[in-house]
Amino acid sequence: MKSREYYSQIESVIRDCPIVTRFSIDFDEIDFDIGYLKGMLELIDGAILHFIEFVEIKDNMVNRLKYKYHWQSGKGDLIARWDNVPHHQEIETFPHHMHDEKGVHASQSMDLKTVVEILMDKMDFS
C-alpha cells in the first residue's frame, strides 16, 4: 500500500459513515510512502471532528507519525481530542492520550476509523 491508497481508504471510511453530513479533506502526497491528511467532518448532531494524520507506510503497515482527532460541539466546546503530541510523559500510554473536560487520560494509539466508531457509539448509531 502507498500513501495515496491509504488516503482512498480514509475517504471511503468517511463517505460510508452514516453520521457524517458533510466533509472536507486535503491530502498531500509527500512521497509514495509518506502522506499528510487534514480534514473536517460535520456530524448529524451539529458536532464537528477536525483531524490530521501524518503517515508513513512501510511493509503495508500504517505508522501515524503524528495524529490529532479533535471532536467539538457545534458551539465549539471540546468534547474530546485524541493525539500523540509528546507532552504528557506522565500518562502510561505516552505519547498517546485523550483530552476531555475532565483532563488528560491514557489512550491507545488512535486512527480515524476507530474515532468514527467511538462517535457512532456515543450517538447510539452502532
C-alpha positions as CSV (number, residue, x, y, z in Angstrom):
1,M,0.0,0.0,0.0
2,K,1.1,3.5,-0.8
3,S,0.1,6.8,0.8
4,R,-2.4,7.6,-2.0
5,E,-4.1,4.2,-1.4
6,Y,-4.3,4.9,2.3
7,Y,-6.0,8.3,1.5
8,S,-8.5,6.5,-0.6
9,Q,-9.3,4.1,2.3
10,I,-9.8,7.1,4.7
11,E,-12.1,8.8,2.2
12,S,-14.2,5.6,1.9
13,V,-14.5,5.4,5.7
14,I,-15.8,8.9,5.7
15,R,-18.2,8.5,2.8
16,D,-19.6,5.3,4.2
17,C,-20.2,6.8,7.7
18,P,-23.9,7.5,8.4
19,I,-23.2,10.2,11.0
20,V,-21.2,12.4,8.6
21,T,-23.4,15.0,6.8
22,R,-20.5,16.9,5.1
23,F,-16.8,16.7,5.0
24,S,-13.6,18.2,3.6
25,I,-10.3,16.5,3.3
26,D,-6.9,17.7,1.9
27,F,-4.2,15.2,1.0
28,D,-0.6,16.0,0.4
29,E,1.5,13.1,-1.0
30,I,5.0,13.9,0.2
31,D,6.3,10.6,-1.2
32,F,4.8,7.4,-2.3
33,D,5.1,6.1,1.3
34,I,4.5,9.4,3.2
35,G,1.4,11.5,3.3
36,Y,-0.3,14.3,5.2
37,L,-4.1,14.3,5.6
38,K,-6.1,17.2,7.1
39,G,-9.9,17.3,7.3
40,M,-13.1,18.1,8.9
41,L,-16.3,16.1,9.4
42,E,-19.6,17.7,10.1
43,L,-21.8,15.3,12.1
44,I,-25.6,14.8,12.2
45,D,-25.8,16.3,15.7
46,G,-24.1,19.5,14.7
47,A,-20.7,18.5,16.2
48,I,-17.5,18.7,14.2
49,L,-14.4,16.4,14.1
50,H,-11.2,18.1,12.9
51,F,-8.4,15.7,12.1
52,I,-4.8,15.5,10.9
53,E,-2.6,12.5,10.2
54,F,1.0,12.4,9.1
55,V,1.5,8.8,7.9
56,E,4.4,6.7,6.7
57,I,3.6,3.4,5.0
58,K,6.1,0.6,5.4
59,D,5.5,-3.1,4.5
60,N,1.8,-2.3,4.2
61,M,1.7,-1.1,7.8
62,V,0.5,2.5,8.5
63,N,2.6,4.4,11.0
64,R,0.9,7.5,12.2
65,L,3.9,9.7,13.0
66,K,1.5,12.5,14.1
67,Y,-2.2,12.5,14.6
68,K,-4.9,14.6,16.1
69,Y,-8.7,14.0,16.2
70,H,-10.5,17.0,17.8
71,W,-14.2,16.5,18.4
72,Q,-16.1,19.6,19.4
73,S,-19.7,20.6,19.8
74,G,-21.5,22.8,17.3
75,K,-20.8,25.7,19.6
76,G,-17.0,24.9,19.6
77,D,-16.7,23.3,23.0
78,L,-14.2,20.5,23.3
79,I,-15.9,17.1,23.7
80,A,-12.7,15.0,23.2
81,R,-9.3,15.1,21.5
82,W,-7.0,12.2,20.8
83,D,-3.4,12.9,19.8
84,N,0.2,11.8,20.1
85,V,1.9,15.1,20.8
86,P,4.7,14.1,23.2
87,H,3.9,16.5,26.0
88,H,2.2,14.3,28.7
89,Q,5.0,12.0,29.8
90,E,3.2,11.1,33.0
91,I,0.5,9.3,31.0
92,E,1.1,5.5,30.9
93,T,0.3,5.3,27.2
94,F,2.7,8.2,26.3
95,P,2.7,9.7,23.8
96,H,-0.9,8.6,23.0
97,H,-3.5,10.4,25.1
98,M,-7.0,11.8,25.2
99,H,-8.2,15.2,26.4
100,D,-11.8,15.9,27.6
101,E,-13.4,18.4,30.0
102,K,-12.1,16.4,33.0
103,G,-8.4,16.5,31.9
104,V,-5.9,14.2,30.2
105,H,-6.3,10.5,30.1
106,A,-4.4,7.4,28.8
107,S,-5.5,6.3,25.3
108,Q,-4.5,3.6,22.8
109,S,-2.9,4.7,19.6
110,M,-5.9,6.0,17.5
111,D,-6.9,6.2,13.9
112,L,-9.8,7.8,12.1
113,K,-11.8,4.6,11.7
114,T,-11.6,3.9,15.5
115,V,-12.6,7.5,16.4
116,V,-15.6,7.4,14.0
117,E,-16.7,4.1,15.6
118,I,-16.5,5.8,19.1
119,L,-18.5,8.8,17.8
120,M,-21.1,6.4,16.3
121,D,-21.3,4.5,19.6
122,K,-21.7,7.8,21.6
123,M,-24.5,8.8,19.2
124,D,-26.1,5.4,19.6
125,F,-25.6,4.8,15.9
126,S,-23.7,1.5,16.1
